[in-house]
Amino acid sequence: MHRSPRVIVVGGGIAGLTAALNISQRGAHVSLVEREAVLGGRALNVCCKAIDGVCQSCGGCLLADRLAAVTSSDRIDVHTLTSITHLQRENAGFALQCSGSYDQDIQADAIILATGFDHIDAHTKGPYGFGIVPAVTTGEEMERRFKEQGQATYDDIGLHKVAFIQCVGSRDEHVGRGYSSFIVFRYALRLARVLKSRLPDLEITIFKMDIQTAGRDFATTWQAVEMEGIRIVAGLPAVIRRSPENPRQAAFIYSDVLTGELSHEAYDLVVLSTGIQPRRDAEDVAALYGINRGPYGFFAARDDDTSTLAPGIFVAGCCQAPRAMAESVAHAQQAAEACARYLQEKAL
């Protein structure tokens, strides 16, 4: 009797859910392993950024359907509060030892790693005053407030001027992060537009190094930002401090690269757009599965961006490179397709 191939997907975020669904629909039986108590990963904190019912293509709506489909599938076994502690190749496949709520061994023909990412800790950017200056927050915190309290959460706190600071913690070779977390620019544009839609008189300025134009939705978002009067400044502050005139505000000096002007401004709220970095345990995970990492610590892949140098092991989502939610979904689908081709070739 023909046996269905077995695939282990490690990580239950948006990429892992997508990969598990895709490969199960191709006939594989999937064990989805997640070390947290619930599925969803970082996507749990991503809010819908639709404005007056018009979608901004942020990906905030992608999670719910995938969660429902995974938990109802008879081809996917979900193991939360579970970690993989040991792996060995066995009978042209893999034997994986689990610990946690599911402490049994799992046999697999292939593995898809979708272990996600960490946000860069804004505290490490000390001159920007996060955790010290009350008016300084992060995009991640703003996203969480929108998710938990709705888009009206900032309506009644007296905001007049808001600044978004881009590339916080990324594009810095001195700390081994010379790459661009390019998704944070589009991310800030969407958050800024949500605020502006709620508070039309709000003055919003986005400070950036340069414009990252990647993404299928960038042109539409950029045109909307210009029409809505959101100001873009090419230049970043060096230091953010409490305003001497109003301690509840944050103030900084910046140089506009395009005009050459040096300016000083105070803001009611400064939002730091922190970049994406590999998870803190990425080195240990790579060693466990016998895969390589790239120059900045993300899992390395072949030219298809999903197949690793270790046969039968694939990577999906932000563990391989910074990606927006929709892009992580597309990359996870690619990983599942590459995994399916591998399983077919193996069966011949």
Short mmCIF file of the C-alpha atoms (twelve columns), coordinates in Angstrom:
data_MODEL
# 
_entry.id   MODEL 
# 
loop_
_atom_site.group_PDB 
_atom_site.id 
_atom_site.type_symbol 
_atom_site.label_atom_id 
_atom_site.label_alt_id 
_atom_site.label_comp_id 
_atom_site.label_asym_id 
_atom_site.label_seq_id 
_atom_site.Cartn_x 
_atom_site.Cartn_y 
_atom_site.Cartn_z 
_atom_site.pdbx_PDB_model_num 
ATOM 1   C CA . MET A 1   0.000   0.000  0.000  1 
ATOM 2   C CA . HIS A 2   1.345   3.418  -0.961 1 
ATOM 3   C CA . ARG A 3   2.333   5.535  2.025  1 
ATOM 4   C CA . SER A 4   1.730   9.282  1.997  1 
ATOM 5   C CA . PRO A 5   4.952   11.243 2.455  1 
ATOM 6   C CA . ARG A 6   5.414   12.842 5.854  1 
ATOM 7   C CA . VAL A 7   6.647   16.401 6.268  1 
ATOM 8   C CA . ILE A 8   7.523   18.261 9.456  1 
ATOM 9   C CA . VAL A 9   6.940   22.016 9.448  1 
ATOM 10  C CA . VAL A 10  8.778   23.758 12.270 1 
ATOM 11  C CA . GLY A 11  7.134   27.041 13.254 1 
ATOM 12  C CA . GLY A 12  3.462   27.959 13.409 1 
ATOM 13  C CA . GLY A 13  3.547   31.539 12.183 1 
ATOM 14  C CA . ILE A 14  2.056   32.731 8.897  1 
ATOM 15  C CA . ALA A 15  4.812   31.067 6.835  1 
ATOM 16  C CA . GLY A 16  4.591   27.764 8.692  1 
ATOM 17  C CA . LEU A 17  0.801   27.662 8.465  1 
ATOM 18  C CA . THR A 18  0.937   28.390 4.737  1 
ATOM 19  C CA . ALA A 19  3.619   25.775 4.073  1 
ATOM 20  C CA . ALA A 20  1.744   23.164 6.106  1 
ATOM 21  C CA . LEU A 21  -1.503  23.796 4.236  1 
ATOM 22  C CA . ASN A 22  0.132   23.822 0.812  1 
ATOM 23  C CA . ILE A 23  2.132   20.635 1.218  1 
ATOM 24  C CA . SER A 24  -0.815  18.809 2.865  1 
ATOM 25  C CA . GLN A 25  -2.994  19.712 -0.109 1 
ATOM 26  C CA . ARG A 26  -0.393  17.991 -2.290 1 
ATOM 27  C CA . GLY A 27  -0.972  14.715 -0.461 1 
ATOM 28  C CA . ALA A 28  1.581   14.848 2.364  1 
ATOM 29  C CA . HIS A 29  0.810   14.212 6.002  1 
ATOM 30  C CA . VAL A 30  2.154   17.111 8.074  1 
ATOM 31  C CA . SER A 31  3.328   17.441 11.654 1 
ATOM 32  C CA . LEU A 32  3.311   21.150 12.544 1 
ATOM 33  C CA . VAL A 33  5.558   21.848 15.528 1 
ATOM 34  C CA . GLU A 34  5.280   25.147 17.420 1 
ATOM 35  C CA . ARG A 35  7.115   25.906 20.644 1 
ATOM 36  C CA . GLU A 36  4.608   28.511 21.827 1 
ATOM 37  C CA . ALA A 37  1.201   27.673 23.302 1 
ATOM 38  C CA . VAL A 38  -0.734  29.017 20.312 1 
ATOM 39  C CA . LEU A 39  -0.263  29.183 16.559 1 
ATOM 40  C CA . GLY A 40  0.100   32.471 14.705 1 
ATOM 41  C CA . GLY A 41  3.526   33.785 15.644 1 
ATOM 42  C CA . ARG A 42  4.215   37.469 15.003 1 
ATOM 43  C CA . ALA A 43  1.145   37.686 12.777 1 
ATOM 44  C CA . LEU A 44  -1.049  37.556 15.884 1 
ATOM 45  C CA . ASN A 45  -0.156  41.198 16.558 1 
ATOM 46  C CA . VAL A 46  -0.673  42.460 12.998 1 
ATOM 47  C CA . CYS A 47  -3.823  44.548 12.678 1 
ATOM 48  C CA . CYS A 48  -5.917  45.211 9.603  1 
ATOM 49  C CA . LYS A 49  -4.961  48.640 8.228  1 
ATOM 50  C CA . ALA A 50  -7.899  49.101 5.892  1 
ATOM 51  C CA . ILE A 51  -9.030  52.718 5.663  1 
ATOM 52  C CA . ASP A 52  -12.782 53.251 5.351  1 
ATOM 53  C CA . GLY A 53  -13.078 49.682 4.150  1 
ATOM 54  C CA . VAL A 54  -10.357 50.065 1.499  1 
ATOM 55  C CA . CYS A 55  -7.615  47.420 1.815  1 
ATOM 56  C CA . GLN A 56  -3.969  48.559 2.122  1 
ATOM 57  C CA . SER A 57  -2.620  45.081 1.239  1 
ATOM 58  C CA . CYS A 58  -0.907  44.857 4.621  1 
ATOM 59  C CA . GLY A 59  -1.577  41.139 5.069  1 
ATOM 60  C CA . GLY A 60  -3.334  41.605 8.399  1 
ATOM 61  C CA . CYS A 61  -6.275  39.512 7.197  1 
ATOM 62  C CA . LEU A 62  -4.215  36.519 6.068  1 
ATOM 63  C CA . LEU A 63  -3.921  34.727 9.386  1 
ATOM 64  C CA . ALA A 64  -7.464  33.828 10.440 1 
ATOM 65  C CA . ASP A 65  -8.366  31.685 7.427  1 
ATOM 66  C CA . ARG A 66  -5.088  29.777 7.616  1 
ATOM 67  C CA . LEU A 67  -5.493  29.091 11.320 1 
ATOM 68  C CA . ALA A 68  -8.975  27.705 10.729 1 
ATOM 69  C CA . ALA A 69  -7.859  25.576 7.785  1 
ATOM 70  C CA . VAL A 70  -4.851  24.106 9.616  1 
ATOM 71  C CA . THR A 71  -6.716  23.231 12.811 1 
ATOM 72  C CA . SER A 72  -9.538  21.567 10.857 1 
ATOM 73  C CA . SER A 73  -7.331  19.578 8.454  1 
ATOM 74  C CA . ASP A 74  -7.176  15.807 8.947  1 
ATOM 75  C CA . ARG A 75  -3.788  15.803 7.194  1 
ATOM 76  C CA . ILE A 76  -2.095  18.126 9.708  1 
ATOM 77  C CA . ASP A 77  -1.164  17.187 13.277 1 
ATOM 78  C CA . VAL A 78  -0.510  20.270 15.410 1 
ATOM 79  C CA . HIS A 79  1.929   20.041 18.327 1 
ATOM 80  C CA . THR A 80  2.172   23.268 20.352 1 
ATOM 81  C CA . LEU A 81  4.503   23.814 23.323 1 
ATOM 82  C CA . THR A 82  6.854   21.458 21.509 1 
ATOM 83  C CA . SER A 83  10.464  21.801 20.371 1 
ATOM 84  C CA . ILE A 84  12.739  19.639 18.235 1 
ATOM 85  C CA . THR A 85  15.785  18.668 20.308 1 
ATOM 86  C CA . HIS A 86  17.561  16.095 18.158 1 
ATOM 87  C CA . LEU A 87  17.646  15.118 14.485 1 
ATOM 88  C CA . GLN A 88  19.291  12.335 12.565 1 
ATOM 89  C CA . ARG A 89  18.988  11.037 9.032  1 
ATOM 90  C CA . GLU A 90  17.395  7.624  8.928  1 
ATOM 91  C CA . ASN A 91  16.195  5.415  6.061  1 
ATOM 92  C CA . ALA A 92  16.509  8.224  3.483  1 
ATOM 93  C CA . GLY A 93  14.462  10.455 5.795  1 
ATOM 94  C CA . PHE A 94  14.656  12.015 9.223  1 
ATOM 95  C CA . ALA A 95  14.029  10.968 12.798 1 
ATOM 96  C CA . LEU A 96  13.308  13.940 15.036 1 
ATOM 97  C CA . GLN A 97  13.119  13.862 18.804 1 
ATOM 98  C CA . CYS A 98  10.604  16.222 20.393 1 
ATOM 99  C CA . SER A 99  10.344  17.644 23.885 1 
ATOM 100 C CA . GLY A 100 7.544   19.500 25.605 1 
ATOM 101 C CA . SER A 101 3.874   18.642 25.461 1 
ATOM 102 C CA . TYR A 102 4.577   16.146 22.657 1 
ATOM 103 C CA . ASP A 103 7.632   14.158 23.738 1 
ATOM 104 C CA . GLN A 104 7.650   11.466 21.074 1 
ATOM 105 C CA . ASP A 105 9.832   10.908 18.030 1 
ATOM 106 C CA . ILE A 106 8.538   11.929 14.608 1 
ATOM 107 C CA . GLN A 107 9.572   10.346 11.334 1 
ATOM 108 C CA . ALA A 108 9.656   12.546 8.256  1 
ATOM 109 C CA . ASP A 109 10.642  12.477 4.607  1 
ATOM 110 C CA . ALA A 110 11.289  16.234 4.496  1 
ATOM 111 C CA . ILE A 111 11.424  19.278 6.750  1 
ATOM 112 C CA . ILE A 112 10.308  22.877 6.215  1 
ATOM 113 C CA . LEU A 113 11.749  25.406 8.658  1 
ATOM 114 C CA . ALA A 114 9.580   28.466 9.249  1 
ATOM 115 C CA . THR A 115 11.027  29.672 12.532 1 
ATOM 116 C CA . GLY A 116 10.428  33.378 11.977 1 
ATOM 117 C CA . PHE A 117 12.374  36.400 13.168 1 
ATOM 118 C CA . ASP A 118 12.962  38.806 16.035 1 
ATOM 119 C CA . HIS A 119 12.345  42.524 15.947 1 
ATOM 120 C CA . ILE A 120 15.457  44.547 16.661 1 
ATOM 121 C CA . ASP A 121 15.212  45.751 20.258 1 
ATOM 122 C CA . ALA A 122 14.686  49.524 20.193 1 
ATOM 123 C CA . HIS A 123 16.471  49.765 23.559 1 
ATOM 124 C CA . THR A 124 19.714  48.984 21.729 1 
ATOM 125 C CA . LYS A 125 19.337  52.273 19.858 1 
ATOM 126 C CA . GLY A 126 19.975  54.208 23.083 1 
ATOM 127 C CA . PRO A 127 20.247  57.707 21.571 1 
ATOM 128 C CA . TYR A 128 16.642  57.429 20.389 1 
ATOM 129 C CA . GLY A 129 15.328  57.385 23.954 1 
ATOM 130 C CA . PHE A 130 13.030  54.376 23.804 1 
ATOM 131 C CA . GLY A 131 12.026  53.444 27.338 1 
ATOM 132 C CA . ILE A 132 13.266  56.811 28.628 1 
ATOM 133 C CA . VAL A 133 11.369  59.457 26.673 1 
ATOM 134 C CA . PRO A 134 7.617   58.778 27.144 1 
ATOM 135 C CA . ALA A 135 6.711   60.145 23.710 1 
ATOM 136 C CA . VAL A 136 8.900   57.551 21.948 1 
ATOM 137 C CA . THR A 137 7.272   54.255 20.958 1 
ATOM 138 C CA . THR A 138 7.776   51.600 18.286 1 
ATOM 139 C CA . GLY A 139 5.781   50.523 15.271 1 
ATOM 140 C CA . GLU A 140 5.365   47.124 16.905 1 
ATOM 141 C CA . GLU A 141 3.757   48.727 19.968 1 
ATOM 142 C CA . MET A 142 1.510   50.895 17.812 1 
ATOM 143 C CA . GLU A 143 0.457   47.832 15.830 1 
ATOM 144 C CA . ARG A 144 -0.379  45.991 19.047 1 
ATOM 145 C CA . ARG A 145 -2.503  48.888 20.297 1 
ATOM 146 C CA . PHE A 146 -4.433  49.008 17.017 1 
ATOM 147 C CA . LYS A 147 -4.948  45.251 17.231 1 
ATOM 148 C CA . GLU A 148 -6.169  45.286 20.828 1 
ATOM 149 C CA . GLN A 149 -8.025  48.611 21.007 1 
ATOM 150 C CA . GLY A 150 -9.003  49.417 17.432 1 
ATOM 151 C CA . GLN A 151 -8.075  52.337 15.188 1 
ATOM 152 C CA . ALA A 152 -9.611  54.853 17.592 1 
ATOM 153 C CA . THR A 153 -6.944  54.183 20.211 1 
ATOM 154 C CA . TYR A 154 -5.022  57.438 19.499 1 
ATOM 155 C CA . ASP A 155 -8.055  59.660 18.921 1 
ATOM 156 C CA . ASP A 156 -8.307  61.266 22.360 1 
ATOM 157 C CA . ILE A 157 -4.733  61.782 23.544 1 
ATOM 158 C CA . GLY A 158 -4.121  65.161 21.947 1 
ATOM 159 C CA . LEU A 159 -1.808  64.277 19.073 1 
ATOM 160 C CA . HIS A 160 -0.843  67.144 16.773 1 
ATOM 161 C CA . LYS A 161 2.560   66.137 15.383 1 
ATOM 162 C CA . VAL A 162 3.855   62.599 14.869 1 
ATOM 163 C CA . ALA A 163 7.204   61.412 13.473 1 
ATOM 164 C CA . PHE A 164 8.084   57.982 12.117 1 
ATOM 165 C CA . ILE A 165 11.805  57.129 12.182 1 
ATOM 166 C CA . GLN A 166 12.875  54.447 9.694  1 
ATOM 167 C CA . CYS A 167 15.683  51.865 9.648  1 
ATOM 168 C CA . VAL A 168 16.060  51.728 13.430 1 
ATOM 169 C CA . GLY A 169 18.713  49.109 14.129 1 
ATOM 170 C CA . SER A 170 19.143  47.886 10.548 1 
ATOM 171 C CA . ARG A 171 21.527  48.996 7.801  1 
ATOM 172 C CA . ASP A 172 24.292  49.184 10.397 1 
ATOM 173 C CA . GLU A 173 27.465  47.258 9.552  1 
ATOM 174 C CA . HIS A 174 28.941  48.101 12.975 1 
ATOM 175 C CA . VAL A 175 26.531  45.653 14.634 1 
ATOM 176 C CA . GLY A 176 26.453  43.112 11.788 1 
ATOM 177 C CA . ARG A 177 23.194  44.329 10.267 1 
ATOM 178 C CA . GLY A 178 24.214  45.896 6.975  1 
ATOM 179 C CA . TYR A 179 21.046  44.719 5.252  1 
ATOM 180 C CA . SER A 180 17.847  46.715 4.792  1 
ATOM 181 C CA . SER A 181 14.636  45.563 6.461  1 
ATOM 182 C CA . PHE A 182 12.927  47.121 3.434  1 
ATOM 183 C CA . ILE A 183 9.436   46.186 4.557  1 
ATOM 184 C CA . VAL A 184 9.446   48.699 7.428  1 
ATOM 185 C CA . PHE A 185 9.073   51.672 5.078  1 
ATOM 186 C CA . ARG A 186 5.817   50.388 3.601  1 
ATOM 187 C CA . TYR A 187 4.801   49.343 7.106  1 
ATOM 188 C CA . ALA A 188 5.277   52.908 8.409  1 
ATOM 189 C CA . LEU A 189 3.422   54.388 5.439  1 
ATOM 190 C CA . ARG A 190 0.400   52.215 6.195  1 
ATOM 191 C CA . LEU A 191 0.406   53.024 9.925  1 
ATOM 192 C CA . ALA A 192 0.785   56.729 9.127  1 
ATOM 193 C CA . ARG A 193 -2.169  56.598 6.748  1 
ATOM 194 C CA . VAL A 194 -4.349  54.945 9.392  1 
ATOM 195 C CA . LEU A 195 -3.509  57.735 11.858 1 
ATOM 196 C CA . LYS A 196 -4.119  60.407 9.241  1 
ATOM 197 C CA . SER A 197 -7.485  58.928 8.336  1 
ATOM 198 C CA . ARG A 198 -8.546  59.104 11.983 1 
ATOM 199 C CA . LEU A 199 -7.031  62.552 12.617 1 
ATOM 200 C CA . PRO A 200 -7.034  64.532 9.337  1 
ATOM 201 C CA . ASP A 201 -5.386  67.619 10.914 1 
ATOM 202 C CA . LEU A 202 -2.480  65.574 12.247 1 
ATOM 203 C CA . GLU A 203 0.968   66.570 10.962 1 
ATOM 204 C CA . ILE A 204 2.923   63.413 10.126 1 
ATOM 205 C CA . THR A 205 6.552   63.279 9.016  1 
ATOM 206 C CA . ILE A 206 8.409   60.133 8.005  1 
ATOM 207 C CA . PHE A 207 12.202  60.318 8.338  1 
ATOM 208 C CA . LYS A 208 14.123  57.839 6.204  1 
ATOM 209 C CA . MET A 209 17.504  57.087 4.660  1 
ATOM 210 C CA . ASP A 210 16.064  56.474 1.221  1 
ATOM 211 C CA . ILE A 211 12.879  55.150 -0.342 1 
ATOM 212 C CA . GLN A 212 12.586  51.375 -0.584 1 
ATOM 213 C CA . THR A 213 10.311  50.839 -3.578 1 
ATOM 214 C CA . ALA A 214 10.042  47.042 -3.362 1 
ATOM 215 C CA . GLY A 215 6.623   45.444 -3.236 1 
ATOM 216 C CA . ARG A 216 3.693   45.163 -5.605 1 
ATOM 217 C CA . ASP A 217 1.616   47.690 -3.648 1 
ATOM 218 C CA . PHE A 218 4.269   50.380 -3.187 1 
ATOM 219 C CA . ALA A 219 3.222   52.732 -6.019 1 
ATOM 220 C CA . THR A 220 -0.405  52.888 -4.858 1 
ATOM 221 C CA . THR A 221 0.590   53.502 -1.241 1 
ATOM 222 C CA . TRP A 222 3.129   56.162 -2.197 1 
ATOM 223 C CA . GLN A 223 0.624   58.083 -4.325 1 
ATOM 224 C CA . ALA A 224 -1.905  58.017 -1.483 1 
ATOM 225 C CA . VAL A 225 0.681   59.307 1.000  1 
ATOM 226 C CA . GLU A 226 1.506   62.269 -1.224 1 
ATOM 227 C CA . MET A 227 -2.167  63.130 -1.685 1 
ATOM 228 C CA . GLU A 228 -2.855  62.915 2.043  1 
ATOM 229 C CA . GLY A 229 -0.113  65.402 2.940  1 
ATOM 230 C CA . ILE A 230 2.234   63.109 4.840  1 
ATOM 231 C CA . ARG A 231 5.703   64.666 4.703  1 
ATOM 232 C CA . ILE A 232 8.762   62.582 3.800  1 
ATOM 233 C CA . VAL A 233 12.220  63.785 4.903  1 
ATOM 234 C CA . ALA A 234 15.488  62.252 3.701  1 
ATOM 235 C CA . GLY A 235 17.469  62.344 6.927  1 
ATOM 236 C CA . LEU A 236 17.558  60.709 10.350 1 
ATOM 237 C CA . PRO A 237 18.059  62.237 13.792 1 
ATOM 238 C CA . ALA A 238 21.167  61.382 15.778 1 
ATOM 239 C CA . VAL A 239 19.614  61.832 19.222 1 
ATOM 240 C CA . ILE A 240 16.023  62.060 20.517 1 
ATOM 241 C CA . ARG A 241 15.394  63.744 23.874 1 
ATOM 242 C CA . ARG A 242 12.548  65.253 25.880 1 
ATOM 243 C CA . SER A 243 11.578  68.645 24.560 1 
ATOM 244 C CA . PRO A 244 12.816  71.395 26.937 1 
ATOM 245 C CA . GLU A 245 9.631   73.377 26.215 1 
ATOM 246 C CA . ASN A 246 7.273   70.457 26.854 1 
ATOM 247 C CA . PRO A 247 8.632   67.341 28.628 1 
ATOM 248 C CA . ARG A 248 5.744   65.282 27.268 1 
ATOM 249 C CA . GLN A 249 7.076   65.800 23.744 1 
ATOM 250 C CA . ALA A 250 10.145  64.348 22.071 1 
ATOM 251 C CA . ALA A 251 12.525  66.659 20.200 1 
ATOM 252 C CA . PHE A 252 15.464  66.194 17.867 1 
ATOM 253 C CA . ILE A 253 17.672  67.944 15.333 1 
ATOM 254 C CA . TYR A 254 17.929  66.557 11.817 1 
ATOM 255 C CA . SER A 255 19.555  67.467 8.530  1 
ATOM 256 C CA . ASP A 256 17.453  67.211 5.368  1 
ATOM 257 C CA . VAL A 257 19.780  65.548 2.866  1 
ATOM 258 C CA . LEU A 258 17.905  66.940 -0.153 1 
ATOM 259 C CA . THR A 259 17.694  70.582 0.967  1 
ATOM 260 C CA . GLY A 260 20.786  70.728 3.186  1 
ATOM 261 C CA . GLU A 261 18.744  72.463 5.886  1 
ATOM 262 C CA . LEU A 262 19.328  71.783 9.587  1 
ATOM 263 C CA . SER A 263 16.084  71.795 11.585 1 
ATOM 264 C CA . HIS A 264 14.850  71.255 15.123 1 
ATOM 265 C CA . GLU A 265 11.344  69.930 15.770 1 
ATOM 266 C CA . ALA A 266 9.287   68.557 18.656 1 
ATOM 267 C CA . TYR A 267 6.650   65.839 18.354 1 
ATOM 268 C CA . ASP A 268 3.838   64.490 20.494 1 
ATOM 269 C CA . LEU A 269 4.718   60.969 19.388 1 
ATOM 270 C CA . VAL A 270 7.810   59.468 17.749 1 
ATOM 271 C CA . VAL A 271 7.378   55.997 16.256 1 
ATOM 272 C CA . LEU A 272 10.531  53.933 15.736 1 
ATOM 273 C CA . SER A 273 10.284  51.505 12.820 1 
ATOM 274 C CA . THR A 274 12.515  48.693 14.040 1 
ATOM 275 C CA . GLY A 275 14.002  46.266 11.579 1 
ATOM 276 C CA . ILE A 276 13.945  42.483 11.362 1 
ATOM 277 C CA . GLN A 277 16.779  40.233 12.506 1 
ATOM 278 C CA . PRO A 278 17.333  36.464 12.784 1 
ATOM 279 C CA . ARG A 279 15.924  34.840 15.901 1 
ATOM 280 C CA . ARG A 280 18.319  34.763 18.817 1 
ATOM 281 C CA . ASP A 281 18.564  30.965 18.567 1 
ATOM 282 C CA . ALA A 282 19.179  30.914 14.794 1 
ATOM 283 C CA . GLU A 283 22.751  29.661 15.215 1 
ATOM 284 C CA . ASP A 284 21.603  26.712 17.354 1 
ATOM 285 C CA . VAL A 285 18.756  25.890 14.954 1 
ATOM 286 C CA . ALA A 286 21.110  25.941 11.966 1 
ATOM 287 C CA . ALA A 287 23.515  23.611 13.778 1 
ATOM 288 C CA . LEU A 288 20.696  21.221 14.743 1 
ATOM 289 C CA . TYR A 289 19.463  20.869 11.146 1 
ATOM 290 C CA . GLY A 290 22.893  21.043 9.528  1 
ATOM 291 C CA . ILE A 291 22.155  24.085 7.367  1 
ATOM 292 C CA . ASN A 292 24.179  27.194 6.597  1 
ATOM 293 C CA . ARG A 293 23.503  30.811 7.440  1 
ATOM 294 C CA . GLY A 294 24.093  33.860 5.277  1 
ATOM 295 C CA . PRO A 295 26.394  36.787 6.129  1 
ATOM 296 C CA . TYR A 296 23.756  38.417 8.358  1 
ATOM 297 C CA . GLY A 297 22.618  35.265 10.124 1 
ATOM 298 C CA . PHE A 298 19.488  34.347 8.173  1 
ATOM 299 C CA . PHE A 299 19.240  30.752 6.954  1 
ATOM 300 C CA . ALA A 300 21.019  30.324 3.626  1 
ATOM 301 C CA . ALA A 301 19.280  28.833 0.612  1 
ATOM 302 C CA . ARG A 302 20.102  27.872 -2.952 1 
ATOM 303 C CA . ASP A 303 19.142  30.003 -5.940 1 
ATOM 304 C CA . ASP A 304 15.463  29.151 -5.473 1 
ATOM 305 C CA . ASP A 305 15.573  30.857 -2.012 1 
ATOM 306 C CA . THR A 306 13.909  27.851 -0.341 1 
ATOM 307 C CA . SER A 307 16.143  24.751 -0.736 1 
ATOM 308 C CA . THR A 308 19.036  24.487 1.698  1 
ATOM 309 C CA . LEU A 309 22.314  22.685 1.054  1 
ATOM 310 C CA . ALA A 310 20.999  19.890 3.300  1 
ATOM 311 C CA . PRO A 311 18.868  17.617 1.058  1 
ATOM 312 C CA . GLY A 312 15.253  17.456 2.170  1 
ATOM 313 C CA . ILE A 313 15.353  20.589 4.330  1 
ATOM 314 C CA . PHE A 314 13.648  23.791 3.134  1 
ATOM 315 C CA . VAL A 315 13.181  27.265 4.584  1 
ATOM 316 C CA . ALA A 316 10.130  29.521 4.462  1 
ATOM 317 C CA . GLY A 317 9.402   33.112 5.416  1 
ATOM 318 C CA . CYS A 318 11.496  35.549 7.441  1 
ATOM 319 C CA . CYS A 319 13.930  32.970 8.773  1 
ATOM 320 C CA . GLN A 320 15.508  33.201 5.307  1 
ATOM 321 C CA . ALA A 321 15.256  36.989 4.748  1 
ATOM 322 C CA . PRO A 322 13.143  39.997 5.836  1 
ATOM 323 C CA . ARG A 323 9.683   39.822 4.272  1 
ATOM 324 C CA . ALA A 324 6.243   41.366 4.665  1 
ATOM 325 C CA . MET A 325 3.360   39.035 5.537  1 
ATOM 326 C CA . ALA A 326 2.110   38.631 1.984  1 
ATOM 327 C CA . GLU A 327 5.664   37.992 0.810  1 
ATOM 328 C CA . SER A 328 6.196   35.405 3.556  1 
ATOM 329 C CA . VAL A 329 3.036   33.657 2.380  1 
ATOM 330 C CA . ALA A 330 4.304   33.595 -1.218 1 
ATOM 331 C CA . HIS A 331 7.724   32.344 -0.101 1 
ATOM 332 C CA . ALA A 332 6.132   29.590 2.015  1 
ATOM 333 C CA . GLN A 333 4.173   28.456 -1.035 1 
ATOM 334 C CA . GLN A 334 7.433   28.308 -2.979 1 
ATOM 335 C CA . ALA A 335 9.000   26.235 -0.204 1 
ATOM 336 C CA . ALA A 336 6.082   23.803 -0.254 1 
ATOM 337 C CA . GLU A 337 6.356   23.465 -4.038 1 
ATOM 338 C CA . ALA A 338 10.103  22.799 -3.801 1 
ATOM 339 C CA . CYS A 339 9.456   20.259 -1.042 1 
ATOM 340 C CA . ALA A 340 6.798   18.528 -3.175 1 
ATOM 341 C CA . ARG A 341 9.219   18.253 -6.109 1 
ATOM 342 C CA . TYR A 342 11.826  16.763 -3.793 1 
ATOM 343 C CA . LEU A 343 9.348   14.176 -2.497 1 
ATOM 344 C CA . GLN A 344 8.313   13.243 -6.040 1 
ATOM 345 C CA . GLU A 345 11.926  12.763 -7.149 1 
ATOM 346 C CA . LYS A 346 12.639  10.768 -4.014 1 
ATOM 347 C CA . ALA A 347 9.716   8.442  -4.740 1 
ATOM 348 C CA . LEU A 348 10.957  7.597  -8.250 1 
# 
